Amino acid sequence: MNLLPAHVYPRATEHIPEMLALAERLEDLGHAYRTDAGNVYFAVETWPGYGRLSGNTPDALRAGHRGEVEADKRDPADFALWKAAGEGRLLKWPSRWGDGFPGWHLECSAMAMRHLGDRFDIHTGGEDNVFPHHEDEIAQSGPVVGGPPADLWVHGAFLLTAGRKMAKSAGNFQRITELAEGGVEALAFRYLCLTARYSRRLDYSDESQAAAATALTTLRSRLRALGPAPADGPWAAPPVLVAGRAPDRPVGDAEGIRGHAAPDGSADPEIADRASRPAAPLSGGGRDLHEQFVAAIDDDLDLPRAIATIHATLRSDLPADERRWLVLDADAVLGLDLHRVWEPQPPAAAFERRHDGLLEELLAERSRARANRDWAEADRIRERLRSMGVDPVDRADGTSELHPI
């Protein structure tokens, strides 16, 4: 997927002292209270901005509360910072309120303060985290850090399959490793994700994935046709950011852009202002396309428009060197590994071994579909084969053979 490893992989259980310190501070400031049951709750009435992120208000939350409310709460909208450990509870820690364990929301504030500082730029999460999780996180951090801990709150919409949220409970859950085992290239799935804005729900299907794989193959083919970049000079390939793979459960804080990426000989590229100061001597038309790409990224990460700009660049009448440079420079954001399109393709035999007979099975299914004049099914299988890097070429005698793309 070409995802940059994080710089730190914190565990909640390693930050209990920070959680206790935060809960104690909130109680000392009058924003939290201990009950006779040994629980500690945040009093939402003490934080005037509560509900601003999600559009809720305490009054609306009280009116809409369903189910049984903890009897020791002063207000149904209050949320737990620390819970008393009941009899038989194994995972518990000592505190000034007695043995207990942290509330769900407390850990995120405590870990963010330790590793990111009191205030940071961007906080992300799924759209289902807006309320109550992120709303509560703002409330419990705000009195200590002087306001919301993050300047921007970015929430990704759900990934759907057949119009339903993908979830284990729905029985429609797939891991990215399962897609790879089924012959779907990870970067083709990344391309599919780039075709929707992060705030819009994306519907995953075999058809949408095949279409994304075909579009990525087309992009690679057009870029490859321009020829490799010169080794030096103004049109040399811009620096590449290679994500790398993180080891299992890395520990400690990593340095550099690549975070906990395992050593693989790749260096961190120099940080430069690619948006307003492109390194190449772009023409007027090239600068227009560059600025269109930058404008799309600046417009709340409008990645579908950014992708469209890349295809427009490849179709333009600019010189090959300029088109190639623009696309490779943009890929520093898109992360599609386009700098690798000129690498030698794997031998057919090795490629087929990698897919362990799946190619032949799909080719036989497509042949049967064609024999039954089921053209829609034949086309669907063709697109899946193309997403795996091969194209079925039909012969005059009715048989087919696979050609690497």
Stockholm file with secondary structure:
# STOCKHOLM 1.0

chainA/1-405         MNLLPAHVYPRATEHIPEMLALAERLEDLGHAYRTDAGNVYFAVETWPGYGRLSGNTPDALRAGHRGEVEADKRDPADFALWKAAGEGRLLKWPSRWGDGFPGWHLECSAMAMRHLGDRFDIHTGGEDNVFPHHEDEIAQSGPVVGGPPADLWVHGAFLLTAGRKMAKSAGNFQRITELAEGGVEALAFRYLCLTARYSRRLDYSDESQAAAATALTTLRSRLRALGPAPADGPWAAPPVLVAGRAPDRPVGDAEGIRGHAAPDGSADPEIADRASRPAAPLSGGGRDLHEQFVAAIDDDLDLPRAIATIHATLRSDLPADERRWLVLDADAVLGLDLHRVWEPQPPAAAFERRHDGLLEELLAERSRARANRDWAEADRIRERLRSMGVDPVDRADGTSELHPI
#=GR chainA/1-405 SS CCCCCCSCCCCGGGGHHHHHHHHHHHHHTTSEEECTTSCEEECGGGCTTTTTTTTCCHHHHHHHCCSCCCTTCSSTTCEEEEEECCTTCCSCBCCTTCSEEECTTHHHHHHHHHHHCSCEEEEEEEGGGIIIIIHHHHHHHHHHHTSCSEEEEEEECCEEETTEECCGGGTCCCCHHHHHHTTCCHHHHHHHHHTSCTTSCEEECHHHHHHHHHHHHHHHHHHHTTCCCCSSSTTSCCCCCCCCCCCSSCCSCCCSTTTTCCCSSCCCCCCCCTTTSCSSCCCHHHHHHHHHHHHHHHTTCCHHHHHHHHHHHHHSCSCHHHHHHHHHHHHHHHCCCGGGTTSCCCCHHHHHHHTTTHHHHHHHHHHHHHHTTCHHHHHHHHHHHHHTTEEEEECTTSCEEEEEC
#=GC SS_cons         CCCCCCSCCCCGGGGHHHHHHHHHHHHHTTSEEECTTSCEEECGGGCTTTTTTTTCCHHHHHHHCCSCCCTTCSSTTCEEEEEECCTTCCSCBCCTTCSEEECTTHHHHHHHHHHHCSCEEEEEEEGGGIIIIIHHHHHHHHHHHTSCSEEEEEEECCEEETTEECCGGGTCCCCHHHHHHTTCCHHHHHHHHHTSCTTSCEEECHHHHHHHHHHHHHHHHHHHTTCCCCSSSTTSCCCCCCCCCCCSSCCSCCCSTTTTCCCSSCCCCCCCCTTTSCSSCCCHHHHHHHHHHHHHHHTTCCHHHHHHHHHHHHHSCSCHHHHHHHHHHHHHHHCCCGGGTTSCCCCHHHHHHHTTTHHHHHHHHHHHHHHTTCHHHHHHHHHHHHHTTEEEEECTTSCEEEEEC
//
